[in-house]
Amino acid sequence: MTVGPSWQLIVALVALVGLAVIASRLGRLGISKSSVISAVRATVQLAAVSLVLHYALQHLWAGAAFTLLMFVVGVITTARRTGVGRAWPWTAVAVASGALPVLAIIFVSGSAPFNAATLIPMAGIIIGNMMNGHTLAGRRLFPELRENTGTFEAALSLGLPRSEAIRMVTEHCVAEAVIPSVDSTRTVGLVTLPGAFVGVLLGGGSALQAGAAQLLVLIGILAGQAVTVVVAHRLVCAALLLPPDLKRTLHE
């Protein structure tokens, strides 16, 4: 089974956008215009990316370059989303600390062939989920620090170093950043059929091949996000990965 450019695809896409617009108007969601714009933008972006990938998938160096581009975009996106500003290099460290070991294990072990056609989708999924893990961590840890400056200052007054004071405020909520990944792994096949599984099936692979690919991806995401979140938390405790306002507030 394959999905390709066709008039049937155009009809389906128009119908789906129409459904979103109708639902928005009936429910007074106010997203009719943005839904249409988003659909058009997605079409243009995916068309452009497809043209680039058509070349990149045939050459390993091009695949590696495209992977690096995905990493850069992911770091910029999560840095902006969490508001860390000039601390973005530490965001890159956190994301890379989760993504690189996972990809190394996948390809060095030989469980997946090391070529552009495998590197790009595997790296895209892993990097994207490391980005999500970092974003979830930042959006949970930073508000916690803002709301509990009194606890932080009390810890300092007791003689604790800044890193331990930050850890005292944040350690109870850091695990929340990996809960979605744990839940996805636990319920795979029972609640959802994730992207890698469906992608292999649509590409003509067997159900067993699809299951193996999805298992590799899911466990990789679980492991990588755990590393990314732990590293991000360590960097936050060291006051290296903080938004500008918290850098000013959390001083020793």
N, C-alpha and C positions, 0 to 999 in steps of 0.2 A: 504494500500500500504506500503510495506517495502522494504528496500534496504539492502542486506546482501552479505556476501562473495560468489562469484560465478564466473564461467568462463566468464559470460557476463560482470561482473564488471571489470575483468582483461582486457578484450577486449576494453571496453570503456575507461579505464584509459590509456592504451597504445595508443589508438587513439587520446586521448586528449593531451597527452604529444607530440605525433608526430605532431599534429596540431601546438602546441606551437613552436616546433623546426623548422617546415617548415616556419611559419610566421616570426620567428627570422632570418632565413637565407635569405628569400626573402626581408625582410625589413632591413637587415644588422644591426640588433639590438645587436648582439653579446652575446645573452643570451641562446644559444642552450645548451651548456654544463651545465650552471647553472640551466636551466629549468629541465633537466634530473636529476641532483643531488638533486635539491629541491624536485622533485616528489618522488624519492627513499627515501629521508630523511623523508618526510611527511608520507610515507607509514609505515616506521619502527616506527616512533614516535607515530603515531596513533594506530598501532598494540599494542605497549607497553602500551599506555594509556588505550586502550580498555580492556586489561587484568587487569590492576589495577582497573579500574572503575567497572568491573564485580564484584569485591569483595566489593569495596567502596560503591556501590549503595545498597548493602544489609545491611549495618550497619551504623547507624547515626554517631557514633564516627569516623569511617573511612571516611565518607563523610565530616565531619568537618575538619579532618586532611588534606584531599585532598583540601578542600577550602582554608585552611591556606597556603598550598603549592602554590596554584594559586596566592594568595595574595603576597607572598614573591617573586615569579617569576615576577609578574607584577610590583612590586616596584623596583626590580633590573633592569628590562628592561627599565622602564621610567626614572630611575635615570641615567642610562648609556646614554640613548638617549638624555637627556637634559644636560648631563655633569656636574651634581651637585656634583659628587664625594662624599666626606665625609658627605655631607648634606643629605644623603639618609634617615636618620630617619625622617626628616621633609617631605620628599616625602611620606613616609609611613603614616604620619599624614594626609596629604592632601588627599591621596587615600582613607584611612579609613574613613575620615570625610564624604565622599560622599557615600561610599559603605555601611557602617554599618547602618545609619538611613534608607536607602532605603530597605535593607534586613529585618530590624526590622519591618518596616511598613508592608511589604509584608506578613511576617509570623505571626506577632502578630495579625494583622487584620483578619487572617484566610482566606485571599483571595487565598492562596496557602498552601497546606499541608506541615507541617514541617517534612520532612523526607529526607533521603539521595538522593533519586531519584529526588526530587525537588530542594533541596539545591544546589547540585553541578551545574546543568545547570543554575539556576537562579544566583547564586553567580559568576559563570564563566562569564556570560554575563555582569553583573553589574560591577565586578572588572575590566574586560577587557576594558570596556568603561570609567571607571574612570581613568585607565592607559592612555588611548588615550587622555582624556581631559587634564590630567596633562602634557602629552607630548606636545600637541598643545599649551598649555599655556606657557610652558617653551621655546619652540622654537619660540614663538612670542615675549615674554617679554624680554628674554635675549639679542637677537640681537638689540632690541629697546634700551636697556640700553647701549649697547656697542656703538651704533651709536649716542647717545645723551648724552655723558658724559659732554659736554659743558653746556647743559641745566641743568643737575644735579648739576654741580658745581656753576652755576649761582644762582640756587635756594638756595644752601647752603650759598652763599655769602649774600643773602637777609635775612638770619637768620632762614630759615626753617630747621626743624630737618631732619635727613637723611630719615626717613620713608616717610615724606611728599614730599621730593625731588624726591624719587623713584616713589611715587604715581603720581606725576605730569608728569613724563616721560611716565609712563606705562598705566595709567587709560583709555586712549582713545582706546587701542587695546586689552584689556583683554577680552572683550566680544567675540572676534573673535574665541576663543577656544571652545565656545559652539554653534557656528553657524551651524556646520555640524549636531549636535544633533537636533537642532531646525528644520532644513530643513528636516531631516529624519522623524521626527514626523509629520511635516506638509504634507508631500507627501506620507506617508505610504498608501499602497493599490492602489495608483494612478500611482506611478512610479516604486515601488518595492514591493515585498512580502518578508519581512524580515525573518531572520533565525528561530525565535521562532514560527512564523506562519507556515512556511513550515515544521518545525520539528514536530509540533503537528499533522499536516495533515499526514505526513509520518508515524507517530506513530499510526495512526488509529483514531485520534480524529476528531470530527466534525468541520465544518468551524466556528461555533459559539465559540467552545472551543478554536480553534486556534486564533480567533480574540481577545478573552478575554485575553489569555496568552500574545499575542503580545502587546496589549494595556498596560497591566501591566508592561511589560518589557520596552516599549518605554517611558512611563511617568516616570518610575523609573530611566531610563538613563538620561532623561532630568533634573529631579530634582537632581539626584546625581552628574552629571557633573557640574551643577550650583554651588553646594556646594563645590565640589573639586576645581573648578577654583577660587572661591572666597577665600577659605582658602589658596590655593597656592599663590594667589596674596598678601594676608595679610602677609604670611611668607616671600615672596620676599621683600615686603616693609619694613619688620622688619630686613632685611638682614640676615635671617636665612636660606632661601632656595635660594642660589646663587652658581653658578660655582666658582671655586677657583680664576679665573682671575677677576671676578666682585667683589668678596670679597675684593681683594686687591685694586681695582680701586675705589669702592664706599665707601670711608671712610669719616668720618666726619672731 
